[in-house]
Amino acid sequence: MKVQIIGVGLIGGSFALDIKSAFSEAEIYGCDANSEHLTKAKALGFIDHQAELENVQQVDVVILAVPVDVAPGVLEKVLDLVNENTLVFDAGSTKEGICKTVTNHPGRRNYLAAHPIAGTEFSGPEAAISNLYRNKTNIICEVEKTAFKLQERALEIFQRLGMRIRYMDPKSHDKHIAYVSHLSHISSFMLGKTVLEKEKNERDIFDLAGSGFASTVRLAKSSPEMWTPIFQQNKENVLETLNEYIANLNRFKDLIEDDDFQGVYREMQRTNHIKSILNGID
Amino acid sequence: MKVQIIGVGLIGGSFALDIKSAFSEAEIYGCDANSEHLTKAKALGFIDHQAELENVQQVDVVILAVPVDVAPGVLEKVLDLVNENTLVFDAGSTKEGICKTVTNHPGRRNYLAAHPIAGTEFSGPEAAISNLYRNKTNIICEVEKTAFKLQERALEIFQRLGMRIRYMDPKSHDKHIAYVSHLSHISSFMLGKTVLEKEKNERDIFDLAGSGFASTVRLAKSSPEMWTPIFQQNKENVLETLNEYIANLNRFKDLIEDDDFQGVYREMQRTNHIKSILNGID
């Protein structure tokens, strides 16, 4: 099985690592707009060959792992090039835009729209790790638009990598994911910003911060290159979640201001049952 | 060394566990307003004896680990009872109020105001764990008001438990800790609330949420019993941090609304260097 990874960073590189260990005969081609990343990926050993985009004509599987602003354009080019037996899937955090872009493309049946809910706050080829996708959810959109035999090949890969599959339409995907992923990145970035602005002497933060703070601002380490286009593409949903989040914070602030600490207690108690929901994902 | 733990939950229980292993001769007395917790602490084995508050007259060290709204009153009672050779320290997340309460107490020199920056999102005796305090910061306030030989005993305990010491006045403590601890609890609780309100079908949250979301809402599992009085006691500082946090969120929202994605990028990039500051605490 010949696999071409477009974008050899955290997401693409981690796919390469797991596919190499799950499919002994896999041969991995990598291409990247950043030639240093490509050299690094080859040196790290998770790609076997440095390639050009055009090489997708020679492979069985293409994995698109580039920022969501360039992904639709690259996907169109790839679909122009590949033959009918090549599976192409992406891993982007927004799905409505990319699905719309290729909806009338003659190669639409080569493409499977995917979003593995997996990642870390790090980026680039050095961030690639084994088993990133194990026990993670992979959301597949518009599955009916992908050729049956290519669906089958994709599911075989996802299964061997240990992923759980969920099917969803692109619009619902973008709405739900704004709540459970995009909003928490903004809350984390702004928490980091608020504390950094206040605490000019950075040693003080380090000394006083505990694991709770570290956990809450962990996502503020994420890559702006990756996240800016996500917020741009999912603008309406992200704004909706932000409005609700800010309204909830304002209500909580009002309760404190009004010395309504029974109300403060109730707010926290009602949210506490998130315990039972989160069991198993952290 | 006889030690009495007042409040045998996560904080008190974890002290008991570590003191038992660091001081082979230590004998641990426990008391608690909740008799079930006391029975459980005895059954779990981290206290040797169930005791009444009055037993503090017989011990060398008293550790006060109760919610911050009841701590000042209990501390006054304890200082009324103990003899001059007994060290009393607390572990509360606010320091200005409790220090003020006992400032003129004849037993003030028995008391050391402490705040170990350690904990988990769990509570109660079953939440007690070994090594909770290892490599954690312990903030000591108004150290000059504690008898020298009792400071020495406290530092010996903190050192054997592996804690780093920082000295600070109570006012600065409450201000800094509002940023690096109290605010992140509110941001987490309100994030949890926003998502729970939206996603009525809870399975959907579980299925789509990744480790990033779990990390960001982890603190929303915390105990409302513990946190309500903290927000009450630190009201002014907490409101200040909340105002700044909400203002930052509104600015970020405006940038998205105005399609200023260069601005969005810059906001995240500037906060990114929190990476280097956080290294080592998560």
Interface residues (C-beta under 8 A of the other chain):
Chain A: I117 A118 G119 E121 K136 T137 I139 R164 R166 H176 I177 Y179 V180 S181 L183 S184 H185 I186 S187 S188 F189 M190 L191 G192 K193 T194 V195 L196 E197 K198 E199 E202 D204 I205 F206 D207 L208 A209 G210 S211 G212 F213 A214 S215 T216 V217 R218 L219 A220 K221 S222 P224 E225 W227 T228 P229 F231 Q232 K235 V238 L239 T241 L242 N243 E244 Y245 I246 N248 L249 N250 F252 K253 I256 E257 D259 F261 V264 Y265 E267 M268 Q269 R270 T271 N272 H273 I274 K275 I277 L278 G280 I281 D282
Chain B: I117 A118 G119 E121 K136 T137 I139 R164 R166 H176 I177 Y179 V180 S181 L183 S184 H185 I186 S187 S188 F189 M190 L191 G192 K193 T194 V195 L196 E197 K198 E199 E202 D204 I205 F206 D207 L208 A209 G210 S211 G212 F213 A214 S215 T216 V217 R218 L219 A220 K221 S222 P224 E225 W227 T228 P229 F231 Q232 K235 V238 L239 T241 L242 N243 E244 Y245 I246 N248 L249 N250 F252 K253 I256 E257 D259 F261 V264 Y265 E267 M268 Q269 R270 T271 N272 H273 I274 K275 I277 L278 G280 I281 D282
